[in-house]
Amino acid sequence: MELTGPRWKGKGFAATALANPMSKIVSQLQSSLLQSESCALILGSDVLLEADQEQADLLNRACFGRPIITADKEKQRFQLGLEEAFYLFHHLKCLSILDEDKRLMDDGALWEYMKSKRKTFSNHYMAYSHLRSKNWVVRSGAQYGVDFVVYRHHPALVHSEYAVLVLCEDGDGGNDRLRVWSDLHCTLRLCGSVAKTLLVLNINKKGADDRLPSCLEQYYVEERTLKRWIPEQCREDQMARS
């Protein structure tokens, strides 16, 4: 099937998204977290952030983390993923993070900690940051067997458009997906069945090691969209429609 652009979930939702651009919402969240000098606590592979009502609303609208239901109506806790937390900490520079002993972590310590929790963290964070900086909403793609799914705006307004796989030229992290034709064929069929385009992000490290987060400045992301060709589809029919 051919995708024809964003699939909005309701009438008027496109206008709502246009009136409230994601870049503006993220900027408001950044300002709010900076003003309150917000700190999050890292526990295992999760990062917990306590937010007031205004920040909770902005976190929900900007699609960072998932709320944790508590009895406290004044404060709400959010569970951030590793990529989300590091993006707020390193890219937006609006969040401090404490270790399990409640000591402030610097860039190097947090980077090493997150790599210890996920071998492919540097690749996945680079992909996440690349998409987020372009104002896409990035969520886990585990449900579809991919790394991420991305939305043009809030998932309540629009369906995700792309299923994202993160690859690395040097094979770092043991990522062997799409190495054989059968893998590619199955992935494309799955994406087609859920009306998504497969987006492959290839992380080119240019020989840089990942000992420090400054390595991200050397990394380069190559984007490729892959679609399944349907042989029964007549090219002349497509030309007539255009």
N, C-alpha and C positions, 0 to 999 in steps of 0.2 A: 504494500500500500504506500501511497505517496503522502507525506506529511505536508500540510498546507499552512503551517505556521502555528502560533500559540492556540491552544484549545482552552478557552475561558470556561469556567464552571457555571457561569450565570450571566444573564443579561445585565449590561452596565458594568461588569467587572473590569473590562478593559479600560473604561473611563476612570474607574476608581484607582486602578494601578497608575494610570497616567498622571492623575492629580496628586498621587503620593509616591513619587519615585523612590526606589529602594536606596539610592545613594543618599537622599535626604534623611531617611529614617536611620540609616547607619551613622550618619554624621550627628544626628541628635543623640543617639545612644552613646557615641564616643564622647560627646560633650558632657553628658550626664554622669558617665562613669569617671571621667577626669575630675569633675567638680566634687564628687563625693569621695575621691581617692579610694576607689573600690579595690578590695582584695578578695581573691578566691583561694580556696584551700584544695591542694591536690591530694587525692586519696586513691592509690592504686592507678588504674587507667582512667579515672574520672576526675574532673575538676568541679568543685562545688562553689557556687557563687550565691551570696545572699543579696537580694535586691529589694528596694522599696517599691511601692506601687507604680510610680512613674517608670522606673527602670524595668520592672517586670513587663509592663506594657510595651516598652521599646524593644526588649529582648524578644518578646513574642512576635512583634511586627517585623523585626529584622531577621527573625528565624535563627537566633543563636541559642543553642541548648534546648533542654526540655524541662518544663516546670516539675517540681516535686511537690506533691500535695502535702500541706501542713495545716495545723490548726491556727497558726499565727496569721491574722488578717493584715497586719501592718507590714510584715516581711514575707518574702517568698524566696524559696531556694530553687536554683537552676543547676542542672547537671550538664556541663559542657564536655564535648568531645575533645580529644587531644588537639586536633587541627583547629577547632574553634577557639579554644583557650589560647593557643600560641598565636593565632591571628590577632586576637584582641590585645595580647601582651606585646608581641613583636612588631606587627604591622601597624595597628592603630595606636599602639602605645597608650592605652587607656585603662589597663588592668594590671595590678600587681598580683603575684601568685606566691603563696606560702607553701613550704613543704610540710610534711606530716608532723614535724616538730614546731610548726608555725614560725619558721624563719623565712625571711624574704629570699627569693631565688633570683639570681641574675640570669642574663641571657644564656651564658655557657652552661650553667648548672641545669636550667630548665630544659635546654636542648638535649643534653646528655640523658636526663631523666626520661624524656619522651622517646628518645631513640631506644632506650633500654626496654621500654614497654612495647614498642612496635618496631620491628627490624626495618620496615619500609617507610618509617615516619617521614624521613627527609623527602622522599619522592612524593608521598601523598600530601604532605603539607605544601610542597611547591605547587602541586596541581590545584589544591584547595585555594591557596592564595591567588593563583593565577585567575581562577574563575570568579572568586569573590571580589577581586579588585576590578573586575569588569561588570560588577553589580548583578551577577547571577546569584540566586539562592542555592546553596549547595547542601544536600542532605545525603545520608547514607544510602548506598545502593544495594545493600545486602539482600533485600527482598527480591531483586532482579538478577542477582549473581554478578553484579558489577561493583566498582568501588564507590561511585557517587551517582546520584541523579541530580539534575539541575533544573531550576524553575526560573521563568522570566520574572516572576514576582512571588508573593506569598502563596504557599500551596493551597490555602483556602480559596484563592481566586482563580488559579490556573493549574492545569496539569503539567507535569514535568515534560520537557521537550527532548532532553538528551540523557542517555545512559552512558556513563563515563568509565573507561578503563584507563588505568595509569600504568604505563610501561617505561622501562629504562633501557637505553641502548646497551649498557654494559651488563644487563641481566641482574643488577643488584637487587637483593631481596628474594631471589629465587622465583622471579615472576616469569613463568613460562607460558602464559596464556597467549593465544593466537599464534602459536608457533607452527601449528599444523592446520590444514584446511578444515578438518572436521570441527575444530574449536571455533574457528571463524564462522563457519556455516551455522552452527548451533546458536552462537551468540547473536548473529544477525536475525535468525528466525525468531528468537525470543524477543529481541527489541521490536521487530515488526509486529509481533502479536500483541504488544502492549503500547503500540503507537509511539515509539521513541526512536530517535536516530542514535546510532552508536557513535560516540565521540571518543577517539583514542588520543590521549595526551602522552606524548613521548618526552621523557625528561632527559635532556642532553646535559650532562654534567661538565662537559669540556675539560675533563681530567681533574676537576677539583675534588678534594676529599670533603667529608662531611663532619669533620671534628668540631667545627664552630658554625653557628648560624650565618656567619658572613659568607659562607659558601653559596648561599642562595643567590647572592649577587652575580655569581658566575653561571648559575644554571639557566638553561634556555628551554622553553616549552614549545614543542611542535604539535600543532593541532591537525587531526585528520578525522573527517567524518566518513563513515563507511555505510553503504546501503546495499541491500540485497536486490540484485537484478532479477526481475520476473520475466522469463522468456515469453510467456503467453501475452504479455502486454504489447500492443501494437504501437510502433513508433509513430505511424501516420495518424493514429487516434490522438496521440499527445499533441502533435503538431496542429491538428484541427482545433483542439480545445484552446491552444494558445493563440 
